[in-house]
Amino acid sequence: MEGLVLKRPTGKQRKLTEEQEAKLRSIITENLFKEEGLEPHCNWTAPLACKYVKDHYGVVFSERGMRNVFYRLNLICTRPAYVLAKAGPQKQAEFLEQLEDIKKSF
C-alpha cells in the first residue's frame, strides 16, 4: 500500500503546444489572410484554420477538432453579416421619388 500512488487521468495529450495555440489565436485575431500567405477570405473558418495548422505545424485536425481548439482559445464561430453599401444622396432621393410613384399607383 505504501508504494501505491493515485494518479488522476490526464486525458488525451493536445496536438498543439500552448505556444502554438497562443500563436494561432494571435494570428486569427490580429492578422489578415494576405499577411499569412493565404488567399483572401471573408473570415477564418475551421477548415481554413485546419489547412493553416497543417501547413505551418504539420498537425492534422478535423473540422470538429479545430472548433474545439477555437472553443478552448475563446474564439467564437459566427457567420459573417452582409452590410449593404449606401447609395449616394442623389440616388436615395431618386429612389424615394420612385417609391412614392409606386405607392400612388396602388
Secondary structure, DSSP 8 states (H G I E B T S, - for coil): -TT--------S--SS-HHHHHHHHHHHHH--TGGGT----SS--HHHHHHHHHHHH-----HHHHHHHHHHTT--------------HHHHHHHHHHHHHHHHH-
